[in-house]
Amino acid sequence: MHDADNRRIGEILVEQGYINQKQLTEVLEEQKITGEKLGEILTRKGLISREELEHCVAIQTGIASFDLSTHIIDPEIIKLVPEEFARKYKLIPVFIIENVLTVAMSDPSNIFVIDELQRLTKMNVEAVLVQELDVHKAQDQYYGGSGTLGQIVASINKDKLADSEKLGEEAPIIKIVNYLIVQAVQQKASDIHIEPEEKVLNIRYRIDGMLRRQPSLPKDLAGAIISRFKIMAGLDIAEKRLPQDGRILMKIGNKDIDFRVSSCPTVHGENIVLRILDKTGLVVGLESLGFPPREFGTFKEMIMSPYGIVLVTGPTGSGKTTTLYSALQIINKEHLNIMTVEDPVEYQFPGMRQVHVNVKAGLTFAAALRSFLRQDPNVIMVGEIRDRETAEIAVQAALTGHLVFSTLHTNDTPSSFTRLIDMGVEPFLVSSSILGILAQRLVRKVCDRCKEFYEPSEELIRSIGLEDKVSAGVKFAKGKGCSICNQTGYKGRSGIFELLKVSPAIQEMVLKKVSADVIREIAVKEGMSTLRQAAVGKLLAGVTTVEEVIRVTLESG
């Protein structure tokens, strides 16, 4: 909360440039006759918008104005203030940070109500300003009926279901969609899948890389729920035959969350997938990614180089972006000019120039890279090398004294060389520009709460090729399943890494265009640990399970 401003609201409106002195004088004359509030006359006449009025009231009172429409409130927060009290005083609780409850009120200057709320919730209360109409709308969405999904579904008037587009704006449907989003964010899901089937609407969350089925919803609600997601994402709800893409920017509690939304028509209706980009949930820092000490040291050396290319490879969802961000964070110093081009920018760093790819407007990876080279950068991060043009500019940038980070979609480190050569980059340019390649995967970690150890059978040890490599009495870990890990036995993920440092011997092999297998042999001879070896290391350390080692490194030597 800021200090209050003792000036009249009219003066503040003029100072902010929303109205001029002549308009103010005319409205003040009208106010003498009608007795209305100044703000009401100005908005009624269309001279200012509600938002502009709120902004000036916020300046006058020292109380921040608040946009409830971009917020999803956790049902647990709603329970803190009884509905009767909330409706009587036109307020709604929004989020808690360190025992301070933020409450949206139409009259935040009412000290009596704030004192009563503090007594009721046993918390410090901070009031923010919201329009009465918006408070009323939010109360209809969040109060009324119990919070379980089943009860919300039961409360819906089925007669209205014919008009799914209209129902997408109704409180119970909004409540269901908000519930699905809050649950997914709380369970740290990376994606929400809304999948219409013949008889039901399936809901699945991707958690720790695996899709998990949630309770399904009745098929007759599918149209309304899908419409609601499309309305939120700014998609055309009348267009049901073509795929569409959009995004939702939401606050859940005090967290800004970005949802990328994709709709795709299927035989049973539109399939919706939301990718959740929770900036606060992104743990950036090389130390926290799971690097073994030797690889950690080598990778750190690479990213401190003055020029050259460092590539991170692996399939979608293997944590490449997090690794690159962690590397950038280490070298993000004032004396360096760091520029990134990404699709999309998932995490914003102070002190770095970050650019969104916009293919429709002609801003491709290659176009952005070209313009970067005229901006005097030291370090460039390209979200992905997808084509020959981007690859060639990245190589040229590396050879002219820039440090370039990027990602490639290859299975392991040696095949990255052949991928770039197949794209059309000259072998001598590839061999002379690349400093190192990091291939990575994510393995699920055994839940610490229900972790237990067992002695594996000889057959099991043989099946993963460890018969000559482990001593008798070795123990493996697994999770029994508990409430913390949703009975899965796994909680969180850790990276496994295969780091190839380009040596003169490897440069020579790349020049000769030898196969990836030959390069792999040389790299292993020179001390590279393969993805399989890295995964086995995590297994023997009790971090992950045999099943995860097999699932993630089945095809990796």
C-alpha positions as CSV (number, residue, x, y, z in Angstrom):
1,M,0.0,0.0,0.0
2,H,1.3,3.5,-0.9
3,D,0.6,6.8,0.9
4,A,-2.8,8.4,0.2
5,D,-3.0,11.4,-2.0
6,N,-5.1,14.2,-0.4
7,R,-6.1,15.9,-3.7
8,R,-9.5,15.6,-5.2
9,I,-10.1,12.8,-7.8
10,G,-10.9,15.5,-10.5
11,E,-7.4,17.0,-10.1
12,I,-5.8,13.6,-10.4
13,L,-7.8,12.8,-13.6
14,V,-6.6,16.0,-15.2
15,E,-3.0,15.5,-14.1
16,Q,-3.1,11.9,-15.6
17,G,-4.4,13.4,-18.9
18,Y,-7.6,11.5,-18.9
19,I,-9.8,14.7,-19.0
20,N,-9.0,18.4,-19.5
21,Q,-9.8,21.3,-17.2
22,K,-12.8,22.4,-19.3
23,Q,-14.4,18.9,-19.1
24,L,-13.8,18.8,-15.3
25,T,-15.5,22.2,-14.8
26,E,-18.6,21.0,-16.8
27,V,-18.9,17.8,-14.9
28,L,-18.5,19.5,-11.5
29,E,-21.5,21.8,-12.5
30,E,-23.5,18.7,-13.4
31,Q,-22.6,17.1,-10.1
32,K,-24.1,20.0,-8.2
33,I,-27.5,19.2,-9.9
34,T,-27.4,15.3,-9.9
35,G,-25.5,14.7,-6.7
36,E,-23.8,11.7,-8.4
37,K,-20.1,10.7,-7.8
38,L,-17.7,12.5,-10.2
39,G,-16.4,9.1,-11.5
40,E,-19.9,7.9,-12.2
41,I,-20.8,10.9,-14.3
42,L,-17.5,10.7,-16.3
43,T,-17.9,7.0,-17.0
44,R,-21.6,7.4,-17.9
45,K,-20.7,10.1,-20.4
46,G,-17.9,7.9,-21.8
47,L,-15.2,10.5,-21.0
48,I,-13.1,8.0,-19.1
49,S,-13.0,4.2,-18.8
50,R,-13.6,2.2,-15.6
51,E,-9.9,1.2,-15.7
52,E,-8.8,4.9,-15.9
53,L,-11.1,5.8,-13.0
54,E,-9.7,2.9,-10.9
55,H,-6.1,4.0,-11.7
56,C,-6.9,7.5,-10.4
57,V,-8.8,6.2,-7.3
58,A,-5.8,4.0,-6.6
59,I,-3.5,7.1,-6.7
60,Q,-5.9,9.0,-4.5
61,T,-6.3,6.3,-1.8
62,G,-2.9,4.8,-2.0
63,I,-4.6,1.5,-2.5
64,A,-3.7,-0.6,-5.6
65,S,-6.4,-1.5,-8.1
66,F,-6.7,-5.1,-9.0
67,D,-7.9,-7.0,-12.1
68,L,-9.9,-10.0,-10.9
69,S,-10.5,-11.3,-14.4
70,T,-6.9,-12.4,-14.8
71,H,-6.9,-14.3,-11.5
72,I,-7.9,-17.8,-10.6
73,I,-8.5,-18.1,-6.9
74,D,-7.6,-21.3,-5.0
75,P,-10.8,-22.8,-3.5
76,E,-8.9,-23.2,-0.2
77,I,-8.5,-19.4,0.0
78,I,-12.2,-18.8,-0.7
79,K,-13.0,-21.0,2.4
80,L,-11.3,-18.5,4.7
81,V,-14.1,-15.9,4.4
82,P,-17.8,-17.0,4.7
83,E,-20.0,-16.2,1.7
84,E,-22.5,-14.2,3.8
85,F,-19.7,-11.9,5.1
86,A,-18.2,-11.5,1.6
87,R,-21.5,-10.6,0.0
88,K,-22.5,-8.2,2.7
89,Y,-19.3,-6.2,2.5
90,K,-18.7,-6.7,-1.3
91,L,-15.3,-8.4,-1.1
92,I,-13.5,-11.6,-2.0
93,P,-10.2,-13.1,-0.7
94,V,-7.6,-13.6,-3.4
95,F,-4.3,-15.0,-2.2
96,I,-1.9,-15.3,0.8
97,I,1.8,-14.5,1.0
98,E,3.5,-15.1,4.4
99,N,0.4,-14.7,6.6
100,V,-0.8,-11.6,4.7
101,L,-4.2,-12.2,3.1
102,T,-4.9,-10.0,0.1
103,V,-8.7,-9.2,-0.2
104,A,-10.3,-7.5,-3.2
105,M,-12.9,-5.0,-2.0
106,S,-15.2,-2.4,-3.7
107,D,-14.5,-0.1,-0.7
108,P,-11.0,-0.8,0.5
109,S,-11.0,2.2,2.8
110,N,-13.4,0.6,5.2
111,I,-11.2,0.0,8.2
112,F,-14.0,-1.7,10.2
113,V,-14.3,-4.5,7.7
114,I,-10.5,-5.0,7.4
115,D,-10.3,-5.2,11.2
116,E,-13.2,-7.7,11.3
117,L,-11.4,-9.8,8.5
118,Q,-8.2,-9.9,10.5
119,R,-10.1,-11.2,13.5
120,L,-12.0,-13.7,11.4
121,T,-8.9,-15.1,9.5
122,K,-6.3,-14.5,12.2
123,M,-4.1,-13.0,9.5
124,N,-2.9,-9.6,8.4
125,V,-5.2,-8.3,5.7
126,E,-4.2,-6.1,2.7
127,A,-7.1,-4.6,0.7
128,V,-7.0,-3.9,-3.0
129,L,-9.6,-2.0,-5.1
130,V,-12.0,-3.8,-7.4
131,Q,-15.2,-2.7,-9.1
132,E,-18.4,-3.8,-7.3
133,L,-19.6,-5.6,-10.4
134,D,-16.4,-7.6,-10.7
135,V,-16.6,-8.6,-7.1
136,H,-20.1,-9.8,-7.6
137,K,-19.2,-11.8,-10.7
138,A,-16.2,-13.5,-8.8
139,Q,-18.5,-14.3,-5.8
140,D,-20.9,-16.1,-8.2
141,Q,-18.0,-18.1,-9.6
142,Y,-16.3,-19.1,-6.4
143,Y,-19.1,-19.3,-3.8
144,G,-22.2,-21.4,-3.7
145,G,-22.2,-25.2,-3.5
146,S,-19.4,-27.3,-2.3
147,G,-16.0,-27.2,-4.0
148,T,-15.8,-30.8,-5.2
149,L,-15.9,-31.3,-9.0
150,G,-18.8,-33.8,-8.7
151,Q,-21.0,-31.3,-6.8
152,I,-20.2,-28.5,-9.2
153,V,-21.2,-30.8,-12.1
154,A,-24.4,-31.8,-10.3
155,S,-25.4,-28.2,-9.8
156,I,-25.5,-27.4,-13.6
157,N,-28.8,-26.8,-15.3
158,K,-28.8,-29.4,-18.0
159,D,-31.5,-27.7,-20.0
160,K,-29.1,-24.9,-21.0
161,L,-26.5,-27.4,-22.4
162,A,-27.7,-27.0,-26.0
163,D,-26.0,-23.6,-26.2
164,S,-22.5,-24.5,-25.3
165,E,-21.0,-21.2,-26.3
166,K,-23.4,-19.3,-23.9
167,L,-22.8,-21.8,-21.2
168,G,-19.0,-21.2,-21.5
169,E,-19.7,-17.8,-19.7
170,E,-21.8,-19.4,-16.9
171,A,-20.4,-19.5,-13.3
172,P,-20.5,-23.4,-12.9
173,I,-18.5,-24.0,-16.1
174,I,-16.0,-21.3,-15.2
175,K,-15.8,-22.9,-11.8
176,I,-15.0,-26.4,-13.3
177,V,-12.4,-24.9,-15.7
178,N,-10.7,-22.9,-12.9
179,Y,-10.7,-26.1,-10.7
180,L,-9.0,-28.1,-13.4
181,I,-6.3,-25.3,-13.9
182,V,-5.7,-24.9,-10.1
183,Q,-5.4,-28.6,-9.6
184,A,-2.9,-29.0,-12.4
185,V,-0.7,-26.1,-11.2
186,Q,-0.8,-27.4,-7.6
187,Q,0.3,-30.9,-8.8
188,K,3.1,-29.2,-10.8
189,A,1.7,-30.5,-14.1
190,S,3.4,-29.3,-17.3
191,D,0.4,-29.9,-19.6
192,I,-3.4,-30.3,-19.3
193,H,-5.2,-32.5,-21.9
194,I,-8.9,-32.1,-22.4
195,E,-9.9,-35.0,-24.6
196,P,-13.5,-35.6,-25.8
197,E,-14.3,-39.3,-26.2
198,E,-17.5,-41.0,-27.4
199,K,-19.1,-41.1,-24.0
200,V,-17.0,-38.9,-21.6
201,L,-14.7,-35.9,-21.5
202,N,-11.3,-37.2,-20.5
203,I,-8.9,-35.1,-18.4
204,R,-5.2,-35.9,-18.2
205,Y,-2.3,-34.0,-16.6
206,R,1.3,-34.6,-17.5
207,I,3.2,-34.8,-14.2
208,D,7.0,-35.5,-14.1
209,G,6.8,-36.3,-17.8
210,M,4.0,-39.0,-17.6
211,L,0.3,-38.5,-18.4
212,R,-2.0,-39.2,-15.5
213,R,-5.7,-39.6,-15.9
214,Q,-7.9,-37.4,-13.7
215,P,-11.7,-38.0,-13.0
216,S,-13.5,-37.7,-16.3
217,L,-16.5,-35.3,-16.9
218,P,-19.9,-36.0,-18.5
219,K,-19.8,-35.8,-22.3
220,D,-22.8,-33.3,-22.3
221,L,-20.5,-30.7,-20.6
222,A,-17.7,-31.1,-23.2
223,G,-18.9,-28.4,-25.6
224,A,-19.3,-25.8,-22.8
225,I,-15.9,-26.7,-21.1
226,I,-14.1,-26.6,-24.4
227,S,-15.8,-23.2,-25.3
228,R,-14.6,-21.8,-21.9
229,F,-11.0,-22.7,-22.6
230,K,-11.3,-21.2,-26.1
231,I,-12.8,-18.0,-24.7
232,M,-10.0,-17.7,-22.2
233,A,-7.4,-18.2,-24.9
234,G,-8.9,-15.8,-27.3
235,L,-9.7,-18.5,-29.9
236,D,-12.7,-18.4,-32.3
237,I,-15.3,-20.5,-30.6
238,A,-17.4,-20.7,-33.8
239,E,-14.5,-22.4,-35.7
240,K,-14.6,-26.0,-34.7
241,R,-13.1,-27.6,-37.9
242,L,-9.6,-26.1,-37.9
243,P,-6.7,-26.3,-35.4
244,Q,-6.1,-23.0,-33.5
245,D,-3.4,-21.7,-31.1
246,G,-3.7,-19.1,-28.4
247,R,-2.5,-18.2,-24.9
248,I,-3.9,-17.4,-21.5
249,L,-2.0,-15.2,-19.0
250,M,-3.3,-15.9,-15.5
251,K,-2.4,-15.3,-11.9
252,I,-2.9,-18.2,-9.5
253,G,-2.3,-16.9,-6.0
254,N,0.6,-14.5,-6.5
255,K,2.1,-16.5,-9.4
256,D,2.1,-15.4,-13.0
257,I,1.4,-18.4,-15.2
258,D,1.4,-18.5,-19.0
259,F,-0.7,-21.2,-20.7
260,R,-0.1,-22.0,-24.4
261,V,-3.4,-23.4,-25.7
262,S,-3.8,-25.6,-28.8
263,S,-7.2,-26.9,-30.1
264,C,-7.4,-29.7,-32.7
265,P,-10.6,-31.1,-34.2
266,T,-11.1,-34.9,-33.6
267,V,-14.0,-37.3,-34.5
268,H,-15.5,-36.8,-31.0
269,G,-15.0,-33.0,-30.8
270,E,-12.2,-30.5,-30.2
271,N,-9.2,-31.7,-28.3
272,I,-7.6,-29.0,-26.1
273,V,-4.0,-29.1,-24.8
274,L,-2.6,-26.4,-22.4
275,R,1.1,-26.2,-21.9
276,I,1.7,-24.7,-18.5
277,L,4.7,-22.3,-18.3
278,D,5.0,-21.6,-14.6
279,K,7.9,-19.2,-14.4
280,T,8.1,-19.5,-10.6
281,G,8.3,-23.3,-10.8
282,L,11.3,-23.2,-13.2
283,V,14.3,-24.1,-11.1
284,V,17.2,-22.4,-12.8
285,G,20.7,-23.3,-11.6
286,L,23.2,-25.9,-13.0
287,E,23.7,-27.2,-9.4
288,S,20.1,-28.3,-9.1
289,L,19.9,-30.2,-12.5
290,G,21.7,-33.3,-11.3
291,F,25.1,-33.0,-13.0
292,P,27.8,-35.4,-11.7
293,P,30.9,-33.4,-10.5
294,R,33.2,-34.1,-13.5
295,E,30.6,-33.3,-16.2
296,F,29.6,-30.2,-14.2
297,G,33.2,-28.9,-14.2
298,T,33.6,-29.6,-18.0
299,F,30.3,-28.0,-19.0
300,K,31.1,-24.9,-16.9
301,E,34.4,-24.6,-18.7
302,M,32.6,-24.8,-22.1
303,I,30.1,-22.1,-21.3
304,M,32.8,-19.8,-20.0
305,S,34.6,-20.0,-23.5
306,P,34.9,-16.7,-25.4
307,Y,33.5,-18.2,-28.6
308,G,32.2,-21.4,-30.2
309,I,29.0,-23.4,-30.2
310,V,27.6,-25.3,-27.2
311,L,24.7,-27.6,-28.2
312,V,22.1,-29.3,-25.9
313,T,20.2,-32.2,-27.5
314,G,17.4,-34.5,-26.6
315,P,13.7,-35.0,-27.3
316,T,10.9,-32.6,-26.4
317,G,10.5,-32.3,-22.6
318,S,14.0,-33.5,-21.7
319,G,14.9,-30.2,-19.9
320,K,17.0,-28.6,-22.7
321,T,15.6,-25.1,-22.1
322,T,16.2,-25.3,-18.3
323,T,19.8,-26.3,-18.9
324,L,20.4,-23.4,-21.3
325,Y,18.7,-21.0,-19.0
326,S,20.9,-22.2,-16.1
327,A,24.0,-21.7,-18.3
328,L,22.9,-18.2,-19.2
329,Q,22.3,-17.4,-15.6
330,I,25.9,-18.2,-14.7
331,I,27.4,-16.0,-17.4
332,N,24.9,-13.2,-17.2
333,K,27.3,-10.5,-16.2
334,E,27.2,-6.8,-16.8
335,H,30.2,-6.8,-19.2
336,L,28.5,-9.2,-21.6
337,N,25.8,-8.5,-24.1
338,I,23.6,-11.6,-24.1
339,M,20.8,-11.9,-26.7
340,T,18.3,-14.8,-27.1
341,V,15.7,-15.8,-29.7
342,E,13.2,-18.2,-28.4
343,D,9.9,-19.9,-29.3
344,P,8.5,-18.9,-26.8
345,V,10.4,-16.9,-24.2
346,E,9.7,-19.0,-21.1
347,Y,11.6,-17.2,-18.5
348,Q,12.7,-13.6,-18.4
349,F,16.1,-12.5,-17.2
350,P,17.1,-9.0,-16.2
351,G,20.0,-7.7,-18.2
352,M,19.4,-9.9,-21.3
353,R,17.8,-9.0,-24.6
354,Q,15.2,-11.7,-25.3
355,V,13.2,-12.0,-28.5
356,H,10.1,-14.0,-29.4
357,V,10.0,-15.8,-32.7
358,N,7.1,-14.6,-34.8
359,V,7.0,-16.6,-38.1
360,K,3.8,-14.8,-39.4
361,A,5.6,-11.5,-39.1
362,G,8.7,-12.9,-40.7
363,L,10.7,-13.0,-37.5
364,T,12.2,-16.5,-37.8
365,F,15.2,-17.8,-35.8
366,A,17.4,-17.1,-38.8
367,A,16.1,-13.5,-39.3
368,A,16.5,-12.7,-35.6
369,L,20.0,-14.2,-35.6
370,R,21.0,-12.0,-38.6
371,S,19.8,-8.8,-36.8
372,F,21.6,-9.9,-33.6
373,L,24.9,-9.9,-35.3
374,R,24.5,-6.2,-36.0
375,Q,23.7,-5.6,-32.3
376,D,27.3,-6.3,-31.0
377,P,26.5,-9.4,-28.9
378,N,29.0,-11.5,-26.9
379,V,26.6,-14.4,-26.3
380,I,23.7,-15.6,-28.5
381,M,21.1,-18.2,-27.5
382,V,19.0,-19.7,-30.4
383,G,16.1,-21.7,-29.1
384,E,16.6,-24.4,-31.7
385,I,18.5,-25.1,-34.9
386,R,15.8,-26.3,-37.3
387,D,17.1,-25.6,-40.7
388,R,20.2,-25.0,-42.8
389,E,19.9,-21.2,-42.8
390,T,19.8,-21.0,-38.9
391,A,22.7,-23.6,-38.6
392,E,24.9,-21.7,-41.0
393,I,24.4,-18.3,-39.3
394,A,25.0,-19.9,-35.9
395,V,28.3,-21.5,-37.2
396,Q,29.4,-18.2,-38.8
397,A,28.6,-16.3,-35.5
398,A,30.7,-18.8,-33.5
399,L,33.6,-18.5,-35.9
400,T,33.6,-14.7,-35.8
401,G,34.0,-14.5,-32.0
402,H,30.6,-15.1,-30.5
403,L,29.6,-17.8,-28.0
404,V,26.4,-19.5,-29.3
405,F,24.1,-21.8,-27.3
406,S,21.4,-23.8,-29.0
407,T,19.4,-27.0,-29.0
408,L,19.0,-29.8,-31.6
409,H,16.6,-32.7,-31.7
410,T,19.0,-35.7,-31.8
411,N,19.1,-38.8,-29.6
412,D,22.7,-38.5,-28.5
413,T,25.8,-36.4,-28.8
414,P,27.7,-38.0,-31.8
415,S,24.6,-37.8,-34.1
416,S,24.5,-34.0,-33.7
417,F,27.5,-33.7,-36.0
418,T,25.9,-35.8,-38.7
419,R,22.6,-33.9,-38.3
420,L,24.3,-30.5,-39.0
421,I,26.2,-32.0,-42.0
422,D,22.9,-33.5,-43.3
423,M,21.4,-30.0,-43.0
424,G,24.0,-28.8,-45.5
425,V,26.7,-27.2,-43.2
426,E,30.2,-27.9,-44.4
427,P,32.0,-30.5,-42.3
428,F,35.1,-28.3,-41.7
429,L,32.8,-25.5,-40.4
430,V,31.0,-28.0,-38.0
431,S,34.3,-29.4,-36.7
432,S,35.9,-26.0,-36.1
433,S,32.9,-24.3,-34.5
434,I,31.5,-26.7,-32.0
435,L,33.0,-26.7,-28.4
436,G,30.9,-29.4,-27.0
437,I,27.5,-31.2,-27.1
438,L,25.4,-32.2,-24.1
439,A,22.7,-34.9,-24.6
440,Q,20.2,-35.2,-21.8
441,R,17.1,-36.9,-20.5
442,L,15.1,-36.6,-17.3
443,V,14.6,-39.6,-15.0
444,R,11.9,-39.6,-12.4
445,K,13.3,-39.5,-8.8
446,V,12.1,-42.0,-6.2
447,C,9.8,-40.2,-3.7
448,D,11.9,-39.5,-0.5
449,R,8.9,-39.9,1.7
450,C,8.2,-43.6,0.8
451,K,11.6,-44.7,-0.6
452,E,12.6,-48.3,0.3
453,F,15.5,-50.4,-0.7
454,Y,15.6,-54.0,-2.0
455,E,18.1,-56.5,-3.2
456,P,17.7,-57.1,-7.0
457,S,17.7,-60.6,-8.4
458,E,20.6,-61.8,-10.6
459,E,18.2,-61.9,-13.5
460,L,17.2,-58.3,-13.1
461,I,20.9,-57.2,-12.8
462,R,21.6,-59.2,-16.0
463,S,18.7,-57.7,-17.9
464,I,20.2,-54.2,-17.6
465,G,23.7,-55.4,-18.4
466,L,25.2,-54.9,-14.9
467,E,26.3,-58.4,-14.0
468,D,30.1,-57.6,-14.1
469,K,29.7,-54.0,-12.8
470,V,28.0,-54.3,-9.4
471,S,29.2,-56.0,-6.2
472,A,27.2,-58.6,-4.4
473,G,24.6,-57.3,-2.0
474,V,23.9,-54.1,-4.1
475,K,20.6,-52.5,-3.2
476,F,18.2,-50.6,-5.6
477,A,15.5,-48.1,-4.5
478,K,11.8,-47.9,-5.3
479,G,8.9,-45.9,-3.9
480,K,6.1,-47.7,-2.1
481,G,3.6,-45.0,-3.0
482,C,2.2,-42.4,-0.6
483,S,0.0,-39.3,-0.5
484,I,2.9,-37.0,-1.2
485,C,3.6,-38.7,-4.6
486,N,0.0,-39.6,-5.5
487,Q,0.8,-43.3,-4.9
488,T,3.2,-43.3,-7.9
489,G,6.4,-43.8,-5.9
490,Y,8.0,-40.9,-7.8
491,K,8.4,-37.2,-7.0
492,G,10.3,-34.8,-9.1
493,R,12.9,-35.4,-11.8
494,S,16.7,-35.4,-12.2
495,G,18.8,-34.9,-15.3
496,I,21.1,-37.6,-16.8
497,F,23.8,-36.2,-19.1
498,E,26.2,-37.4,-21.8
499,L,28.7,-34.6,-22.4
500,L,31.0,-34.8,-25.4
501,K,33.9,-32.3,-25.4
502,V,35.3,-31.8,-28.9
503,S,38.9,-32.9,-29.1
504,P,41.4,-32.8,-32.0
505,A,40.7,-36.5,-32.6
506,I,36.9,-35.8,-32.8
507,Q,37.4,-32.8,-35.1
508,E,39.4,-35.0,-37.5
509,M,36.6,-37.6,-37.5
510,V,34.0,-35.0,-38.2
511,L,36.1,-33.7,-41.2
512,K,36.2,-37.2,-42.5
513,K,32.4,-37.4,-42.2
514,V,32.6,-40.7,-40.3
515,S,29.5,-42.3,-38.7
516,A,28.2,-41.3,-35.3
517,D,29.1,-44.7,-34.0
518,V,32.8,-44.1,-34.7
519,I,32.7,-40.7,-33.0
520,R,31.0,-42.3,-30.0
521,E,33.8,-44.9,-29.6
522,I,36.4,-42.2,-29.6
523,A,34.5,-40.0,-27.2
524,V,34.0,-42.9,-24.8
525,K,37.7,-43.7,-25.0
526,E,38.4,-40.1,-24.2
527,G,36.3,-40.4,-21.0
528,M,32.7,-39.6,-22.0
529,S,30.0,-41.3,-19.9
530,T,27.0,-42.4,-22.0
531,L,23.4,-41.7,-21.1
532,R,23.0,-45.3,-20.1
533,Q,26.0,-45.1,-17.7
534,A,24.7,-41.8,-16.3
535,A,21.3,-43.4,-15.6
536,V,22.9,-46.4,-14.0
537,G,24.9,-44.0,-11.8
538,K,21.6,-42.5,-10.5
539,L,20.2,-46.0,-10.0
540,L,23.2,-47.1,-7.9
541,A,22.9,-43.8,-5.9
542,G,19.3,-44.7,-5.0
543,V,18.0,-41.6,-6.9
544,T,15.9,-43.6,-9.5
545,T,14.6,-47.0,-10.3
546,V,15.5,-49.9,-12.7
547,E,12.2,-49.2,-14.6
548,E,13.2,-45.6,-15.2
549,V,16.7,-46.6,-16.4
550,I,15.1,-49.0,-19.0
551,R,12.4,-46.5,-20.0
552,V,14.7,-43.6,-20.6
553,T,17.8,-45.2,-22.0
554,L,16.5,-48.3,-23.8
555,E,18.1,-47.1,-27.1
556,S,21.1,-45.2,-25.6
557,G,24.2,-47.4,-25.4
